[in-house]
Amino acid sequence: MKEIEIPAEKLPVVEEADLCVIGGSCTGVFAAIRAARLGAKVVLIEKQNRFGGVATSGLVCMWHSLFDITGEKQIIGGLTFEALERLEKRNAVSPFRDGHGYRHIAFNSEELTLELDAMVTESKRIRTFFHTIFSRPILDGDGKITGVIAENKSGRFVIAARMFIDASGDGLLCRAAGVPMTAPAHPQPPTACAHIENFRNMKDLNLKELIEKNRSLIPDLPCGYYWGCDIPGSEHIYLFAGTRIMNCNCMDANEITNAEFESRRQLRALMDLFRKSYPEASVSLQALPSAIGIRESWHITSIGRLTGKEMLAGTRYPDTIANGTYPVDIHGNEDDSITFKHLTGERKTFRSNRLVKEDRWLPEGQILPFYRIPLRCLIPPGNRNLIAAGRMLDADAEAFGAVRVMVNLNQCGEAAGVTAWLALQNQIPPAEVDSAKVRELLNQGGSLLEL
Ligand SMILES: Cc1cc2nc3c(=O)[nH]c(=O)nc-3n(C[C@H](O)[C@H](O)[C@H](O)COP(=O)(O)OP(=O)(O)OC[C@H]3O[C@@H](n4cnc5c(N)ncnc54)[C@H](O)[C@@H]3O)c2cc1C
């Protein structure tokens, strides 16, 4: 490949902060808010025009229950709860205040965008850069990050800070700062969602059968699997998640470009099929995501990997910073299968929306009310002034299949923000922060960790 040498350049340092957070999903926003509420001066860099990541730009408008699976005990509070309370005032969220009768919390992604704006701007210590892409870190001789280079339409510039949180999903800052990374052997496939009007008018829709009936017209449409939900506040708009890009390396720019094309091609084929098969339903495509939803790319190597074996044994880690109940949910990378390992002890595999295998992974009568996530899997090794929060956390395939959902990662973001604050206060690397103090501060801010 041809190469061009770029001459050295001087860049302006436009902000000097205590903490710089890369990526403004709820993970990054909650990290920034937690640190700012404790007193840190924070810069938040987001490449889109809004906060929320997959929950807004990706249209994925579903969080999961804040209660353990018995429904008796609330296990998730903090900023997730605060955001839901705010959405409730706008009639933009389904019930979330009790633990019985539902496991899903649907919300309006556009309203979440507005609430995240309010939550961040209410905190006077956070400076946001939208439309700004983190490009690379500036490292000193010891591998510590002294600043990051970012770019936007004003040009290329530096944010200097003493501590950094990588909430970019892909772990871009970690990778560029030399943190060892691993690519999963079978990454979960990316999906572009859509908002479809009058989807529910297709009353007897069986997508798999519909696709097979029309196979000659759409020979290369892979998916029969879909899920979705009604959007609170709307009577007609449905979130449809029914595309799947197999074998995609989401860290490769060409592959992710092709995945955007391919997912939209799948959506158009599906829309044509719906219109042809249900002409009376008046289905209409109302919105596409501004970025395809990435379930999994690379993971950091941390000071302590989270394993499914330990987590699903109900381990009480001394550095627990999050609680979760979402089942192990692994989307096949070769076909449209999906396997759930529920905390009730049931294990079910579906192919093309049909149950093909069912057994138990826990003895009859035994359940796991909830699992815990430790701080260690967010902390890169060494003396780095860096914490990773989000789906790049260090987890094996089984643990990742469960912890990857937003109510879990939101809590990881909060923990990263608190850990960053304590590391700054004590002038120590995040790896040396006292996790008991992290947990104490998290609970003071509304988290519901067992102390
Ligand atoms: C189709 C699909 C359906 C899902 N369904 C659910 C569900 O129903 N419920 C659930 O809870 N979870 C669901 N998940 C999982 C969940 O959405 C993700 O695991 C989670 O959003 C990941 O959060 P994150 O903060 O790590 O990354 P993201 O949400 O991807 O956020 C990363 C942020 O970083 C920004 N960013 C990236 N690179 C840069 C850069 N260079 N400079 C500046 N900013 C940058 C991005 O714009 C983005 O805002 C789903 C995922 C997918 C893809």
The ligand as an ORCA input file, in Angstrom:
! r2SCAN-3c Opt
* xyz 0 1
  C     -29.375     -4.720     17.562
  C     -29.026     -4.728     18.993
  C     -30.011     -4.990     19.911
  C     -29.738     -4.943     21.254
  N     -30.754     -5.117     22.123
  C     -30.567     -4.760     23.408
  C     -31.680     -4.616     24.265
  O     -32.833     -4.872     23.903
  N     -31.436     -4.160     25.524
  C     -30.175     -3.893     25.963
  O     -30.021     -3.444     27.093
  N     -29.104     -4.069     25.182
  C     -29.271     -4.457     23.902
  N     -28.204     -4.576     23.063
  C     -26.836     -4.452     23.603
  C     -26.479     -3.028     23.930
  O     -27.214     -2.126     23.156
  C     -24.993     -2.756     23.731
  O     -24.207     -3.799     24.255
  C     -24.622     -1.460     24.452
  O     -25.348     -0.395     23.898
  C     -23.149     -1.181     24.326
  O     -22.911      0.015     25.040
  P     -21.566      0.780     24.917
  O     -21.703      1.990     25.749
  O     -20.424     -0.118     25.158
  O     -21.466      1.139     23.349
  P     -22.355      2.030     22.393
  O     -23.776      2.086     22.830
  O     -22.052      1.510     21.028
  O     -21.745      3.477     22.557
  C     -20.472      3.847     22.094
  C     -20.480      5.363     21.938
  O     -19.175      5.808     21.592
  C     -19.233      6.706     20.486
  N     -17.963      6.591     19.775
  C     -17.447      5.504     19.181
  N     -16.257      5.788     18.625
  C     -16.012      7.087     18.892
  C     -14.934      7.974     18.573
  N     -13.878      7.568     17.884
  N     -15.007      9.250     18.982
  C     -16.090      9.704     19.683
  N     -17.140      8.899     20.006
  C     -17.099      7.614     19.612
  C     -20.421      6.170     19.692
  O     -20.942      7.136     18.810
  C     -21.404      5.807     20.807
  O     -22.185      6.886     21.232
  C     -28.425     -4.661     21.707
  C     -27.404     -4.425     20.790
  C     -27.702     -4.454     19.441
  C     -26.625     -4.138     18.475
*
